[in-house]
Amino acid sequence: MLTLQYLQQNTEHIVERLKTRNQDYRELIDQIKQLDEERRSRQQEVNDSQAELNNLSKQIGQLFKEGRTDEANKVKEQNAKLKESVKEGQQRLHAIEEEIRSLMVQIPNVPHETVEQGKGEEDNVLVRQNGQAPDLGQDALPHWELAKKHDIIDFDLGNKITGRGFPIYKNEGARLQRAMISYFLDKAREQGYQEVQPPLMVNEDSAFATGQLPDKEGQMYQVPIDNFYLIPTAEVPVTNIYRDSIVEEKDLPLKLTAYTPCFRREAGSWGKEVRGLNRVHQFDKVEIVQIDHPERSYETLEAMTSYVESLIADMGMPYRVMRLCGGDLGFAAALTYDFEVYSSAQDKWLEVSSVSNFTSYQANRLKLRFRQEGKKKPQLAHTLNGSALALPRLLAAMLENYQEEDGIRVPEVLQKYTGFSSIKRKEEGR
């Protein structure tokens, strides 16, 4: 959430930059500013009335002390009426503050100056592309057929147990999942990330703090009886570790990583775009989160992007890095890079990671601040996160790109984790 002070001091800049998201927020911002003027006026009235109450209280005491009881009682009546007026003023003030807050959460983060206007993913900007897609020939199979032939993922069984979008990994498929998780966590620890294992459900405050509520409630699974939400990403519980916190400047950056299952309803998904692992409701992901100083958060974003890029390169996958346009940018993000790997059998690019800088937007909701040496007032930190990496589409592309006549090769960096270098077809004995 933007701060009211930032909104007041940078109105024109905010309005112009938010146009890259294809929406004009001027009317909403003007409404907030008008309410804030009313809030200030009401606050002054309450302050003045409170000061008068204090004076009347002193008068009452003095009058009683001097034995002037009748005068004291009259002032007491005046005091009681003023107290009621102050109470009503405070209630109205609270209502205005709540109205301002409800409007403020409707304004997304301000896109970075490099973010271009665009309607959707077709307008995202190619930053760089690396790797050569393998020539698999006309007999290449998509991953859902490969999974069946090699008996490593069962989509039908998952559908029976839960529903569509909940695959069951088995045999080498399950071991390959575990191998990728271990590899990504080990690499993150080598980069100085502290590993944590967070809860898989969060409360409403946590979902609000990182921007899932009220923007993405339709994409989350809810447990109504307890008012909990299944996490759509580890970003939510991990970032909330520092909710309502003041950290020391010398401790920045704070770097955390976590593996979790993730749960997303993906409402409205259908058709060939969601076949197999292309879009599922439960999936595994290793997340990296950083909390850093505002002056270097964009440098940190570039470093995180380079790190994610190294993971994909180490897997030997053809990939590209895209900078999201305003129309595809997440509500809370100021700048996001997407990573896509090429799926040869499907002849399409599959997103496997997003790395984002949320600047102070999440931190304001989180009430996450840092204390600078020599300064009394703490200031908001910047939060960043990235998928490092999400497994389903990475696995889909891996199965397709590494398929051979006698099986599927395993990327060399994963072989010490899997214990095998290839996956043989079921009819060949594995």
N, C-alpha and C positions, 0 to 999 in steps of 0.2 A: 504494500500500500504506500502511495506517495505521502509525504508529510504535508500538512496544511501550509506550513511555512514555505516549502519549496513550491507548492502550487500557487501561493500568493505572489511570490517573487519572480516566477518564471512562466507566467500564464501563456504568453504568446509562443514561447519556445515549445512548451508542452503541447499546446493545441496543434502547432505545425507538425511536430514529430509524430503525434498520434494519428495524423492523417495518413501516414504510411501504413497504418492498420486498416485503412479504408473506412474510417468512421470519424465524424466530426464531434468532438467532445466539448465544444465551446459552450453550448447551452447548459450542459451538466455542470461544467466548471463554474460558469457564471452563477448558477443556482447555489452552488456550494459557497461561493464568495459572498453572496447576499446573505445566506444563512449565517456565515461567520461574522458578518457585520452586525447582524441581529444578536448573535451570541455575545459579542463584545459589549454591545449596548446593555443587554440584560445582565451581563456580569457586573458592569459598572453600577447598575441600579441595585443589584444585590449587595455589592460591596458598600455602597453608600448607605443602604438601609441597615446593614450589619453594623456599620460605624455608629449610626444613630441609635441603634439598640444598645450598644455599649455605653453611649452617653446617657441614655434614659436609665439604664441599670444603675449607673453611678448616682444619678439624680434621686432615684428612689431610695437608695441607701442613705444618702445624705439627708433627705427629707424625713425619713423615719428616725434617723439619728437626732434630728433637731426637734422631733416630736410633732411634726406637721403631717399627721396621719392622713387627713382628708386629701391634701395635695398629693401625697405619696400614692394614695389609692387611685386618684385620677390619672397620674402618670403611669401607673400599673396597667390601667385599662388601655391607655394609648400604646403602651409597650406590647400588650397582648395582641392588639390589632396589627401592629407592625410586624410582630413575629409571624402572624398568619400570612401577611403579605410577603415576607421573606421566604416562607415555606413555598408559597405559590410560585414565586420568582425562581426559586431553586428547581422546582419541578419542571417549569417551562424551560429553564436553562438546560436541564438534563435531557429533555425531549429534543431540543434543538441539537445538542451534541450527538444524540443517537441518530438523528436524521442526517447530520453531516457525515457521520461514520458510515451509515448505510449507503450514502451516495459516493463516498470516497472509495469504497471497495468495488465500485462499478468501473472505476478508471484503471486501465491496465498500466503496466510499467511503460516508461518512455523509451522507445527504441533508440539504440546507439546511432550515432551519425552515419555509420557505414551501412545501416539497414535500409534497403531500398523498398519503395512501394511495390506491392504486388498482391494478387488475389489469392494465390495458393502455392502449392509446391512446384507447380510448373514455372513459377516466376522466381524460384530460388536461384542464387548465384553460385556457379561452379568456382570454387577456390583453387582446387588442384585435383588431379587424378593420377593414380599410379597403378602399376601392375597390368599384366596382360591376361585377358580372358582366355582360357584354354579352348582349343578347337575340339569339340567332343563328337562332332559328326551328327548325322541324322538320327542315330539310334539312342542318343542321350535321353535319359529318363529324368523327370522331375523328382524331387525328393520324396514326395508321398508314395510314389511307386517304388523308389529305391528302398524306402523304409520297410515296405511290405515284403519285397523280395529278400531283404537281409534280416527280416524279423527283429528290427530294432526300435520301431515305434508303432504302436497300435492305436490308430485314431478311432476305430469302431468300438473298441473295448472302453476307451475313455468316454465315448459318447453314451455307452450303456450305463456306466457307473455314475456319471455326473451329467454330461451333456456335451454338445458340440463345442469345441475349443478347449477341451481338457484332455490332451493326449497322454498316453502312457508310454514312457520310455522303458525299454527292457534290453537285456543282454548287453551287447556292446554299445547300444544307444544310451543306456543308463550310465555305463562306465564313462562314455565320452562326455556326457553332461557333467559328471563329477570331476572329470579331468579338466575341463575348461574352467569350472569354478575354482578349483585348486590353483590352477595356473594363473588365473587373473588375480586371485587374492595374494599369491606369492609375489607377483610382479608389483602389486600395489604396495605391499609392505616394503619391498626394496626401494620404492620411491618415497618412503617416509610416511605412508598412511597408517594410521592406527586402526586395527581391525576391531569392529564391534559386531555384536549379534543382537539386533534390536527386536522389539515385538512386531508381530505381523498384523496387529490391529492397532488403530489409534483412535483417540477421542476427537470430538468435534473441534476443540481448541487447537489441537495439533494440525488437523486438516485445514483449518482456517489460516493458521500461521504460515504455512508454506504455499498457500494460494489455491489449494484444491477446492476449498469452499469459499464463496458460493459459486465458483466458475465451473467446476467439473463434477458436481454431485451425481449427475446422471451417468458418469463413467465408473463410479465406485460401487462396490458391493457393500451393503450396510447390514449391520446386526441390530435391528430396531429395538429389541428388548433392552439392550445395554447402551444403545446409541453409539456403537463403535463402527469403524469403517475398516475393511480389509485394505491393506496398503496397496496403492497402484505402483509404487516404487519405494525403494529404501530411502530415497531422498527425504520422505516425509518424517519417519521416526528419527533418522540420523540427525537431520538438521534441527529437529525439536529437542535434541539433547541440550541445546544451548538456549532454549526459550527462557525468557525472563532472567537472562544472565548478563553480567558485566565481566568481560575478560580483560586481561592486561595486554597492552600493546606489544610488549616484549614476547608474548606467547603466540602472536600471529605469525604465519598462518596456522590455523588449526586444520589438520588433515585427517579425514576419517574414511574408512572403506567398510563395506558390508555386503555380504551375500544374503539375498532373501528371495523367496518366491514372490511374485507380484501378481496382483489380481485386477483385471480390467474388464468391465462389462462389454465394451466395444459395441454399444447399442447401434443397431442399424447395419451391422456388417453382414455382407452376403456376397455371393458370386465367386468367380474364379480368383479374385484378389485375396480371398481369405482361405484358400485351399491349403491343406496341410499345416505347416508352421508359419505361414505368411501372416496370420493374425489369430492369436489364441487368447483365451480368457485367463489362463494361469501360465506363468513362465518364470524362468530363473534369470537372475541378473545380478551382476556385481556392480555396485555403485561407488563412485568416489565423490566426496563432499569436501569443500574447502570454505573456511571462514577467514577473510583477509581484510587488510587495510584498504580503504577506498582508493588511495593513491596508486595502488598497484594491482587492483583486481583484474584489469584487462590484460596485464602482463601474465597474471596467473591463469586467465582463461586461455591464452595462447599456449602456455606451458601444459595445461591439462589437455588441450587439443593435440599437441605434439605427442603426449604420452599415449592417448587413445590410438592415435595414428600408428604408433610403434607396435602396439598390440596386434592390430590388424595386419600390418606388414609382416610381423613375425609369423603369422599364420599362413603367409603366402597367398593372401586373398587379393584379387583386384578390387580396388576401392576408389571412391571419390569423396571429397569434402565439399559440402554445400553450406553457404551462409544463407540463413532463412530470410525471406522477405517479410515485410510487415504483415501481410495477410496470413502467413504460416507461422508467425512467431507466437510462442506461448504467452498466455496472459501476463504472467509474472516476470518474464524474461526481457532483458534489454538487448541481448545479443546471443544468438544460438548458432552453433555449427552442427550440422547433421553429418554422420558418416554412413555411407551406403556401400555395400559390397555387391559385386555383380554375380547374379545367378545365371549361369550359362544355359542350363537346360530350360529355364523359364524365359531367358532373354530379357531380363529386367533387373533393375537396381532395387536392393532391399535395405531399408534403414536398420542399422544395428546399434547406433549410438546417437545421443544428443548431448552436447556439452554447452552449458549455458552460464551466463553471468546475470544474476538477478539484482545486482547492485544492492541498494539498501531497501528494496521493495519488500522482500521477505523479512529482513531484519527489523523493519518498522513494525510489522505484524507480530514478529517473534519477541519484540522488545529486547533484541540482542544488540548490546553495545560494547564498546571497548574504552578503556580509560587510558588517556595519553599522559605521559609523565609531564608534570608541570601545569596541567589543565584540570580544573575542578569538574567541569561538566563532561560526562562521557558522550561519545558520538556513535551513531549507528555504524555497524560493521557492514561489509559486503559478503554475500553468500554466493557460492558457485557449486554446480554439481555436474556430473556426467555419467553416462553408462559406460562401464569399462569391464565387461561388455554385456549387452543383452544377448541371451543364447539362442532363441528359436530361429530367427532369420539367419544368424551366423551359421548355425548348424545346417539349415536348409541349403545355403549356398555352398557350404563345405562339402556336403554329401554330393551335390550336383557337380561341382567343379573338380572334385577328386575321384569321380567314378572312373573305373577302368573295366576292361572286359571280365576280369576275374574277381572284381570286388571294389572296395572303396579305400583309398589310401588315407592314412591319418597324418595330419601335419606333424612334421618332425618335432616341434617344440612340445607337443602333447604326448608323445610316445612314452616318455618316462612316467607319465601320470596314468596312461591307459594300460600299459603293459603289453600292448599289441600295436603293430604298425599298419595293419589293414583289417578290413571287415569283409569276410567272405560271404557269398550268397548262401542262403539257407540250404538250397539243394546241393551245395558243395560241402556241407557238413558242419557249418558254423551257424 
